[in-house]
Amino acid sequence: MIKIITFKLSKNCYLNSELKTKIRKLRISYPKHKGIIIVIFAGCFFQLIMDKEENLLSKISTPEDLRKLEPSDLMQVSAELRQFIIDEVCNNPGHFGASLGVVELTVALHYVFNTPYDKIIWDVGHQAYGHKILTGRREQFSTNRKYRGISGFPKMAESEYDAFGTGHSSTSISAALGMALAAQLQGEKRHVVAVIGDGAMTAGQAFEGLNNAGIGKSDLIVILNDNNIAIDPNVGALKEYLLDITTSKTYNRFKDRIWKMLGVFGKHSPDARTLAAQIEAGLKSTILDRSNLFEGLNFRYFGPIDGHDILHLIKVLEDLKRIPGPKLLHCLTVKGKGFKQAEENQTTFHAPGKFDKETGEIIENTADNKIPTWQEVFGYTVLELARMNDKIAAVTPAMPSGSYLLPMMHEFPSRTYDVGIAEQHAVTFSAGLAAQGIIPYCSIYSSFLQRAYDQIIHDVALQNLPVILCVDRGGLVGSDGATHHGFFDIAFLRSIPNMVVSAPMDEIELRNLLYTAQLKKNHSPFSIRYPRGRGQYIDWQRPFLEIEIGKGRIISEGSDLAVLTIGQPGNTAAAVIKKLSAEKISIAHYDMRFASPIDRELLHKVFTNFRYIITIEDGILSGGFGSAVVEFKSDNGYEAEVRRLGIPDYFVEHGTQDELYRECGYDAEGIEIAIREMIVKIEG
């Protein structure tokens, strides 16, 4: 049973004193009421769960269970689903705001469409927690993003309801179009829905998919989840275009009338429905002073509509099922909906870590917060260099906060460019800057840099332009898992002519590499990769020193065997080597710093003096740094035994970084075991 009470409040849709007073009166009036009281006010609703025995979400194991409910039950399901996400993510960190923002849309989609026969593709996957909970993974959700637990993103191998794996943005329309056309070829009458955020629409692949879909007659539905923010606020002309549509009072009043015409006359006359739709399409461009972008691509455009009005969503989706051809539904949502702090601080609550679900206070681990993250060192160093050199600019594809470029953006807004979720464009745009004498620091996460490989080769390296690629989150990143690990960059960058490929062992080396890359004499493409997480030093802001390109450095002398490292794993190796020195095990340790050009002089010295060598890297072993060492050995006829430690030839799943280092065998224990096994061979 549900009791619905309607009253108006002044302004605030949150628990202000006025609402609290009225809620207390409701509790007195309905002390034994079973089920939910829904209070509707100021266009919002507030729900009191009076009896947990009436919880509907606990009875939903699959979308089939959801579809047995009455439409009037779905507000309650949405409220319970939203609260379930809050309760879980506050203790088990993950992507928060995006999933809260699509709760009603998630419920409506699984209610209207016959999943898993009908296919729903969640672009990026940040927004798919509600989907996972409704599709048989509610009991497993406490393992979300944990080692050996369920993935934080849609994953085909995990569930038949995950129609397509998504972790990077803007892939949904292309995949959905392929599925829709496959259904036609196979004579299947299935619906295919792509749910894509407005930020993801800025990527080239989204437009490529729209362009291709518009020339066919595929039964494809694209839902544009428009909340005006990806991780950071959206940028670009598309954002302004969508804002024009959503804020045009004249257009929206007219649109509402057209919807009513479609509803009233369409029941009796298909021709009237068609005529009303044609009138709406014809006047949109007049009202908005521009043509409709999506209809220009031959999509039927519907909206914008309130993405939190679940009953209206259901009605519209049912209507769209009956309309043939490609369609786009424009839904307006609020990222973080239903959790005040997430609505007000959308970037922070994209993936906030642990937080107090009552107050919204972020619970930080203060044990090491005096040591900066690698990202902070990068951001402040680039800012420092920009103050010294007015030719320096910074570029990021929609990640100014994650890359820590907000300080640069604040101080030098005209020299800091957020180009949207568009990695290919970011690289070629940087090449254009470099071609005209600007020094661009192009900061892109390693896993996203993969999307711009052709641009790196064709637009940067082939023309030998001095673009500085700052490869953020290189290596195993942790709980984001296989879609976000950055372990291919050393392998795919070192094969490119003209490209400097470097990885600092610590923050001091990162500063010095960033400084070295912008010096005039080092006029070539220059990549610097660094990991996710905190570094080693509190006193990291030291005077800049130039690093000779292609030259490694010795960390410790030794005589038994040699350990060659690149990047952050060198710190773990150094600690192990120091520990083993107490047992009179003598190990030489070299921080190579560069995978290309590799320090050939140092390698000749190593292969001349050691028969046993271990290489360590936080990257894929196939074609990586260790492979470069083995290639050198083969090319120069050396016979030493080389053992490579790094990421094996498979896609590593999610877990903490330490758990994944252990799995891959280059944590402290794995390095020690490898060294001891080498020592046995030496002594044997």
C-alpha positions in Angstrom: 0.0 0.0 0.0 1.2 3.5 -0.8 0.0 6.8 0.7 0.5 9.8 -1.5 0.3 13.3 0.1 0.8 16.5 -1.9 1.8 19.9 -0.5 4.0 22.8 -1.4 7.1 24.1 0.2 8.8 27.4 -0.4 12.0 26.7 -2.4 14.3 24.0 -1.1 13.8 20.3 -2.1 16.0 19.1 0.7 15.3 18.5 4.4 15.0 22.1 5.6 13.2 23.0 8.8 9.9 23.5 7.1 9.9 20.0 5.6 11.1 18.4 8.8 8.2 19.9 10.7 5.7 18.5 8.1 7.4 15.1 8.1 7.0 14.9 11.9 3.3 15.6 11.5 3.0 12.9 8.9 4.6 10.4 11.3 2.1 11.3 14.0 -0.8 11.0 11.5 0.3 7.7 10.0 2.2 5.9 12.9 1.2 2.4 11.7 1.2 3.0 8.0 2.7 0.1 6.0 4.7 0.9 2.9 5.9 4.3 1.7 4.6 7.8 2.1 5.4 9.8 -0.9 5.5 13.6 -0.3 5.3 15.7 -3.5 6.3 19.3 -3.3 7.8 22.1 -5.5 8.0 19.7 -8.4 10.1 17.2 -6.4 9.3 14.2 -4.3 10.4 13.0 -0.9 9.8 9.4 0.3 9.6 8.0 3.8 10.2 4.3 4.0 8.0 3.3 6.8 8.3 -0.4 6.8 11.3 -2.2 5.4 9.3 -5.4 5.0 7.6 -3.7 2.1 11.0 -3.1 0.3 10.4 -3.8 -3.4 14.1 -3.7 -4.5 14.8 -6.8 -2.4 12.2 -8.7 -4.4 13.8 -7.8 -7.8 16.4 -10.4 -9.0 15.9 -9.8 -12.7 14.2 -7.2 -14.8 11.4 -9.7 -15.3 10.6 -9.2 -11.6 10.6 -5.5 -12.2 8.2 -5.7 -15.1 5.6 -7.5 -12.9 5.2 -4.3 -10.8 2.6 -1.6 -11.5 3.9 1.7 -12.9 2.9 3.4 -9.7 5.4 1.2 -7.8 8.4 2.5 -9.8 8.9 5.7 -7.8 9.4 3.5 -4.8 11.8 1.2 -6.6 13.7 4.2 -7.8 14.0 5.6 -4.3 15.1 2.3 -2.9 17.6 1.8 -5.7 19.1 5.2 -5.2 19.4 4.6 -1.4 21.0 1.2 -2.1 23.7 2.8 -4.2 24.3 5.5 -1.6 24.6 2.9 1.2 27.0 0.7 -0.8 29.3 3.3 -2.4 29.8 5.3 0.7 31.8 2.3 2.2 33.0 0.6 -1.0 34.2 3.5 -3.2 33.3 3.7 -6.8 31.6 5.9 -9.4 28.8 7.6 -7.6 27.2 10.7 -9.1 26.7 9.3 -12.6 24.7 6.3 -11.4 22.6 8.3 -9.1 21.7 10.6 -12.0 20.2 7.8 -14.1 18.3 5.8 -11.5 14.8 6.6 -13.0 16.1 6.1 -16.5 17.6 2.8 -15.6 14.3 1.6 -14.0 12.3 2.8 -16.9 14.5 1.2 -19.5 14.4 -2.3 -17.9 10.6 -1.8 -17.3 9.8 -1.0 -20.9 12.3 -3.1 -22.8 12.6 -6.9 -22.8 16.1 -7.2 -21.6 18.3 -9.1 -22.2 16.7 -9.9 -25.5 16.5 -6.2 -26.1 19.9 -4.6 -25.8 20.9 -1.6 -23.6 24.4 -0.2 -23.9 25.7 2.1 -21.2 28.3 4.4 -22.6 31.4 4.7 -20.5 29.8 2.5 -17.8 30.1 5.0 -14.9 26.4 5.2 -14.9 25.6 1.4 -14.8 25.5 0.6 -11.1 21.7 0.7 -11.0 21.6 -1.5 -14.1 23.9 -4.1 -12.4 21.8 -4.1 -9.2 18.6 -4.7 -11.2 20.1 -7.5 -13.3 20.9 -10.1 -10.7 24.0 -8.6 -9.0 22.4 -6.9 -6.0 23.8 -9.5 -3.6 27.2 -9.3 -5.2 27.4 -5.6 -5.4 29.4 -5.3 -2.2 32.3 -6.9 -4.2 32.1 -4.1 -6.8 35.6 -3.2 -8.0 37.2 -5.4 -5.4 39.8 -8.1 -6.3 37.9 -11.1 -7.8 34.6 -9.3 -7.4 32.3 -7.8 -10.0 33.6 -5.2 -12.4 32.8 -1.5 -11.9 31.8 -1.3 -15.6 29.5 -3.3 -17.9 31.3 -6.5 -18.9 29.9 -9.1 -21.4 31.6 -12.0 -19.6 29.9 -11.1 -16.4 26.2 -11.0 -17.3 24.0 -11.5 -20.3 22.4 -8.2 -19.5 25.7 -6.4 -20.2 25.2 -6.2 -23.9 28.6 -4.6 -24.6 31.6 -3.9 -22.5 32.2 -0.2 -21.9 34.9 1.6 -19.9 36.0 4.3 -22.4 33.5 6.9 -23.7 31.6 7.3 -26.9 31.5 3.7 -28.2 27.8 3.0 -27.5 26.3 4.3 -30.7 28.7 2.4 -33.0 28.2 -0.8 -31.1 24.4 -0.3 -30.9 24.2 0.3 -34.6 26.1 -2.9 -35.3 23.8 -4.8 -33.0 20.7 -3.3 -34.6 21.8 -4.2 -38.1 22.8 -7.7 -37.0 19.3 -8.1 -35.7 17.9 -7.1 -39.1 20.2 -9.5 -40.9 19.1 -12.3 -38.6 15.4 -11.5 -38.7 15.2 -10.5 -35.1 12.7 -8.0 -33.8 14.8 -6.6 -31.0 15.2 -3.1 -29.8 18.7 -1.7 -29.3 19.3 1.3 -27.0 22.5 3.3 -26.5 22.6 5.5 -23.4 25.3 8.2 -23.9 26.2 11.2 -21.8 26.4 14.6 -23.3 30.1 14.8 -22.5 30.7 11.6 -24.4 29.0 13.1 -27.4 32.0 15.4 -27.9 34.2 12.4 -29.1 34.6 11.8 -32.8 33.4 8.3 -32.6 30.0 9.3 -31.4 29.5 11.5 -34.4 30.8 8.8 -36.7 28.2 6.5 -35.3 25.4 9.0 -35.6 26.5 9.8 -39.2 26.5 6.1 -40.2 23.2 5.3 -38.4 21.4 8.2 -40.0 21.8 6.8 -43.6 20.1 3.5 -42.7 16.8 2.3 -41.4 18.1 0.6 -38.3 15.7 0.3 -35.3 18.1 2.2 -33.0 17.3 4.4 -30.0 20.0 6.8 -28.7 19.3 8.3 -25.3 21.3 11.5 -24.7 21.7 11.7 -20.9 22.2 15.5 -20.7 23.5 16.6 -17.3 26.0 19.2 -18.6 29.0 17.4 -16.9 31.2 14.4 -17.6 33.8 14.3 -14.8 34.6 18.0 -15.1 32.1 20.5 -16.6 31.5 20.0 -20.3 33.0 22.3 -22.8 32.6 23.2 -26.4 30.0 24.2 -29.0 27.9 21.1 -28.5 27.4 22.0 -24.8 26.1 25.4 -25.9 23.9 23.9 -28.5 22.2 21.6 -26.0 21.9 24.5 -23.5 20.0 26.5 -26.1 17.6 23.6 -26.6 17.1 23.0 -22.8 16.7 26.7 -21.9 14.5 28.0 -24.7 11.2 28.7 -23.0 9.4 29.3 -26.3 10.6 26.0 -27.7 9.8 24.0 -24.6 6.3 25.4 -24.3 5.7 24.6 -28.0 7.2 21.2 -27.5 4.9 20.4 -24.6 1.9 21.3 -26.7 3.1 19.1 -29.6 3.5 16.2 -27.2 -0.1 16.6 -26.1 -1.2 16.7 -29.7 0.7 13.4 -30.3 -0.9 11.9 -27.3 -4.5 13.1 -27.9 -4.9 12.9 -31.7 -2.4 10.1 -32.3 -4.8 7.7 -30.6 -7.4 8.3 -33.2 -5.4 9.2 -36.3 -1.9 8.1 -37.3 -1.9 10.9 -39.9 -2.5 13.5 -37.2 0.4 12.1 -35.2 2.6 12.3 -38.2 1.4 15.9 -39.0 2.1 17.0 -35.5 5.6 15.6 -35.5 6.3 17.3 -38.9 5.0 20.6 -37.5 7.3 20.3 -34.5 10.3 19.4 -36.7 9.6 22.3 -39.0 9.5 25.0 -36.3 12.4 23.8 -34.1 15.0 25.6 -36.3 12.9 28.8 -36.4 12.5 28.9 -32.6 16.1 28.0 -31.9 17.7 30.1 -34.7 19.5 27.0 -36.0 18.8 23.6 -37.5 18.5 20.6 -35.3 21.8 18.8 -35.4 20.4 15.4 -34.8 17.6 15.7 -37.3 20.2 16.9 -39.8 21.8 13.5 -39.3 18.4 11.8 -40.1 17.6 11.0 -36.5 14.1 11.6 -35.2 14.7 13.9 -32.3 12.4 13.9 -29.2 12.8 16.0 -26.1 14.2 17.5 -24.1 12.3 15.7 -21.3 12.8 15.3 -17.6 14.9 12.3 -17.0 13.7 11.9 -13.4 10.0 11.8 -14.2 9.7 8.0 -14.4 6.1 7.8 -15.4 6.6 10.2 -18.3 9.8 8.3 -19.3 7.9 5.1 -19.5 5.2 6.6 -21.7 7.8 8.2 -24.0 9.9 5.0 -24.3 6.8 3.0 -25.1 6.0 5.4 -27.9 9.5 5.3 -29.3 9.3 1.5 -29.5 6.6 1.8 -32.1 8.4 4.4 -34.3 10.7 2.8 -36.9 14.2 4.1 -37.8 16.9 5.8 -35.8 15.6 8.0 -32.9 17.3 10.2 -30.3 15.6 11.0 -27.0 17.1 14.0 -25.1 16.8 13.5 -21.3 17.7 16.1 -18.8 19.1 14.7 -15.6 21.1 15.9 -12.6 24.3 14.1 -11.8 24.3 13.0 -8.2 20.5 13.3 -8.0 19.0 12.6 -4.6 22.2 13.2 -2.6 22.6 16.9 -1.9 26.4 17.0 -1.6 26.8 15.1 -4.9 24.5 17.5 -6.7 26.3 20.5 -5.4 29.9 19.1 -5.9 29.5 17.0 -9.0 33.2 16.7 -9.9 34.2 15.6 -6.3 31.4 13.1 -6.1 32.0 11.5 -9.5 34.2 9.0 -7.7 34.6 10.4 -4.1 36.1 7.5 -2.3 34.6 6.7 1.1 32.2 9.3 2.5 29.7 9.8 5.3 26.3 9.2 3.8 24.6 11.4 6.4 26.8 14.5 6.0 28.6 13.9 2.7 32.0 14.4 4.3 34.8 12.7 2.4 36.7 10.2 4.6 40.3 10.6 3.7 43.3 8.4 4.6 45.4 11.0 6.3 48.4 8.7 6.9 50.2 9.8 3.8 48.4 12.9 2.6 51.4 15.1 3.2 53.1 13.2 0.3 51.6 14.6 -3.0 50.3 12.4 -5.8 52.2 12.1 -9.0 49.4 14.1 -10.6 49.9 17.0 -8.2 53.6 17.0 -8.8 52.9 17.1 -12.6 50.3 19.9 -12.3 52.3 22.2 -10.1 55.5 21.5 -12.1 53.9 22.4 -15.4 52.5 25.6 -13.8 56.0 26.4 -12.5 57.5 25.9 -15.9 54.7 28.0 -17.6 55.7 30.9 -15.3 59.2 30.6 -16.6 58.4 30.1 -20.3 55.5 31.9 -21.9 55.5 29.5 -24.9 54.2 26.6 -22.7 50.6 25.5 -22.9 48.7 22.6 -21.4 46.1 20.4 -23.2 43.7 17.8 -21.7 40.8 15.8 -23.1 38.1 16.6 -20.5 40.3 15.7 -17.4 41.6 19.0 -15.9 40.9 17.9 -12.4 42.1 14.3 -12.7 45.3 15.4 -14.5 45.7 18.3 -11.9 45.7 21.0 -14.5 43.1 23.2 -12.7 45.9 25.3 -11.1 47.3 26.0 -14.5 43.8 26.7 -15.9 43.2 29.1 -13.1 46.4 31.1 -13.5 46.8 30.8 -17.3 43.3 30.3 -18.7 44.3 31.3 -22.2 47.2 28.8 -22.2 45.2 25.8 -20.8 42.9 23.9 -23.1 40.2 21.4 -22.2 39.2 20.0 -25.6 36.4 17.7 -24.4 36.4 13.9 -24.5 38.5 13.8 -27.8 41.9 12.3 -27.4 42.6 12.1 -31.2 41.8 15.8 -31.5 43.9 16.6 -28.4 47.0 15.1 -29.9 46.6 16.7 -33.4 45.6 20.0 -31.8 48.8 19.8 -29.8 50.7 19.1 -33.0 49.2 22.3 -34.5 50.3 24.3 -31.5 53.8 22.8 -31.7 54.0 23.5 -35.5 53.7 27.2 -34.6 56.3 27.4 -31.8 54.1 26.7 -28.8 55.3 24.0 -26.4 52.2 21.8 -25.6 52.1 19.5 -22.5 49.4 17.2 -23.6 48.2 15.2 -20.6 46.2 12.1 -21.3 45.6 8.9 -19.3 47.6 6.0 -20.7 44.5 3.9 -21.3 42.9 6.8 -23.3 46.1 7.6 -25.2 45.5 4.3 -27.0 42.7 6.0 -28.8 45.1 8.5 -30.5 47.7 6.2 -31.7 47.4 7.1 -35.4 47.6 10.8 -34.5 50.8 10.2 -32.5 52.4 8.5 -35.5 51.0 10.6 -38.4 50.6 14.0 -36.9 53.4 14.2 -34.3 56.2 11.7 -34.8 56.3 11.7 -38.6 56.6 15.4 -38.6 59.0 15.4 -35.6 56.9 18.0 -33.7 57.9 18.7 -30.1 54.7 17.6 -28.5 55.2 16.6 -24.9 52.9 13.6 -24.2 52.3 13.4 -20.4 51.1 9.8 -20.0 49.2 9.9 -16.8 48.2 6.7 -14.8 50.8 4.5 -16.6 50.7 0.9 -15.3 48.2 -0.9 -13.2 45.7 1.7 -11.9 43.7 -0.5 -9.4 40.0 -0.9 -9.1 39.0 0.6 -12.4 40.3 -2.6 -13.9 41.1 -3.8 -17.4 39.5 -0.9 -19.3 41.6 1.6 -17.5 45.0 0.0 -16.8 47.7 1.8 -18.7 50.2 -0.9 -19.5 50.6 -0.8 -23.2 52.1 2.7 -23.6 55.8 1.8 -23.3 55.3 -1.0 -25.9 53.4 1.0 -28.4 55.4 4.2 -28.1 58.9 2.8 -28.2 58.3 1.4 -31.7 57.7 4.9 -33.1 60.6 6.7 -34.7 61.6 10.1 -33.3 59.7 9.4 -30.0 61.4 9.8 -26.7 59.9 7.3 -24.2 60.7 8.0 -20.6 59.4 7.0 -17.1 60.7 8.6 -13.9 61.4 6.5 -10.9 60.3 9.2 -8.5 58.8 12.7 -8.4 62.2 14.5 -8.5 62.9 12.7 -11.8 59.4 13.6 -13.0 60.1 17.3 -12.4 63.4 17.0 -14.2 62.0 15.2 -17.2 59.2 17.8 -17.5 61.9 20.5 -17.4 64.2 18.7 -19.9 61.4 18.1 -22.4 60.8 21.8 -23.0 64.4 22.8 -23.6 65.0 24.0 -27.2 67.8 21.5 -27.9 65.4 18.6 -27.2 63.2 19.4 -30.2 61.3 16.1 -30.7 58.2 14.3 -29.6 58.7 13.4 -25.9 56.6 11.1 -23.8 56.8 11.0 -20.0 54.7 8.3 -18.2 54.0 8.3 -14.5 51.6 6.2 -12.3 48.5 6.7 -10.3 48.9 7.4 -6.6 51.3 9.0 -4.2 55.0 9.4 -4.6 58.0 9.1 -2.3 58.9 12.6 -1.1 57.4 15.5 0.9 60.2 17.8 -0.2 59.8 17.2 -4.0 60.0 20.9 -5.1 63.7 20.9 -5.7 65.7 23.0 -8.3 65.4 21.7 -11.9 68.2 19.6 -13.4 68.5 18.7 -17.0 68.5 14.9 -17.7 70.5 13.7 -20.7 68.1 12.0 -23.0 68.7 8.3 -23.4 70.9 8.0 -20.3 70.2 5.8 -17.2 71.6 6.1 -13.8 73.1 3.7 -11.2 71.2 3.3 -8.0 73.5 0.8 -6.3 76.7 -1.1 -7.1 76.8 -4.9 -7.0 78.6 -7.9 -8.3 76.2 -10.9 -8.3 73.6 -9.9 -10.7 72.1 -6.7 -12.3 68.5 -5.4 -11.9 67.3 -2.9 -14.6 64.2 -1.0 -13.8 62.1 1.7 -15.5 59.6 3.9 -13.7 58.1 3.5 -10.2 58.9 -0.2 -9.7 62.5 0.9 -9.3 61.5 2.0 -5.7 60.3 -1.4 -4.8 63.3 -3.0 -6.3 65.6 -0.7 -4.4 64.0 -1.6 -1.1 64.3 -5.4 -1.9 68.0 -5.0 -2.9 68.7 -3.1 0.3 67.1 -5.8 2.4 69.1 -8.6 0.6 72.3 -6.8 1.1 72.2 -7.7 4.7 72.6 -11.3 3.5 75.7 -10.4 1.5 73.7 -10.7 -1.7 75.4 -8.1 -4.0 73.0 -6.6 -6.6 73.7 -3.8 -9.1 70.6 -1.7 -9.7 70.2 0.6 -12.7 67.3 3.0 -13.2 67.2 3.2 -17.0 64.7 6.1 -17.2 64.4 5.7 -21.0 62.9 2.9 -23.1 63.7 4.8 -26.2 66.4 5.8 -26.9 67.7 3.1 -24.6 71.1 3.6 -22.9 73.2 1.4 -25.1 76.5 2.4 -23.4 75.1 1.3 -20.0 73.7 -1.9 -21.5 77.1 -2.9 -23.0 78.5 -2.4 -19.5 75.9 -4.5 -17.9 76.1 -7.4 -20.4 79.8 -7.4 -20.2 79.9 -7.7 -16.4 76.9 -9.8 -15.6 75.6 -13.2 -16.7 72.3 -12.9 -14.9 70.0 -9.8 -15.4 66.4 -9.0 -14.2 64.3 -6.3 -15.8 61.3 -4.8 -14.0 58.5 -2.6 -15.5 54.9 -1.7 -14.8 54.0 -2.4 -18.3 53.1 -5.3 -20.7 56.0 -7.7 -21.2 55.3 -8.2 -24.9 57.2 -5.5 -26.7 57.9 -3.5 -23.5 61.1 -2.3 -21.8 62.3 -5.9 -21.0 61.8 -6.8 -24.7 64.0 -3.8 -25.6 66.8 -5.2 -23.4 66.5 -8.7 -24.9 66.6 -7.2 -28.4 69.8 -5.4 -27.5 71.2 -8.6 -26.1 70.3 -10.5 -29.3 71.5 -7.8 -31.7 74.9 -7.6 -29.9 75.5 -11.4 -29.4 75.5 -11.4 -25.6 74.7 -14.7 -23.9 73.5 -13.5 -20.5 70.3 -14.9 -19.0 67.5 -12.2 -18.8 64.4 -12.6 -16.7 61.7 -10.1 -17.3 59.2 -9.0 -14.6 56.1 -7.1 -15.6 52.5 -7.5 -16.7 51.9 -10.9 -18.4 50.2 -11.4 -21.7 46.6 -11.2 -20.5 44.1 -8.5 -19.5 44.5 -7.9 -15.8 41.2 -7.4 -14.0 40.5 -5.0 -11.0 41.7 -4.9 -7.5 44.0 -2.7 -5.4 47.3 -1.8 -7.0 49.2 -3.9 -4.4 47.0 -7.0 -5.1 47.6 -6.6 -8.8 51.3 -6.1 -8.5 51.4 -9.4 -6.5 49.3 -11.2 -9.1 51.7 -10.1 -11.8 54.8 -11.0 -9.8 56.6 -7.7 -9.4 55.6 -6.7 -5.9 58.4 -6.9 -3.3 57.9 -10.6 -2.7 57.9 -11.4 -6.4 61.1 -9.4 -7.0 62.8 -11.1 -4.1 61.8 -14.6 -5.3 63.1 -13.8 -8.8 66.4 -12.6 -7.3 66.8 -15.6 -5.0 66.1 -18.0 -7.9 68.9 -16.2 -9.9 71.3 -16.5 -7.0 70.6 -20.2 -6.8 71.7 -20.5 -10.4 74.8 -18.5 -9.8 75.8 -20.6 -6.8 74.9 -23.8 -8.6 
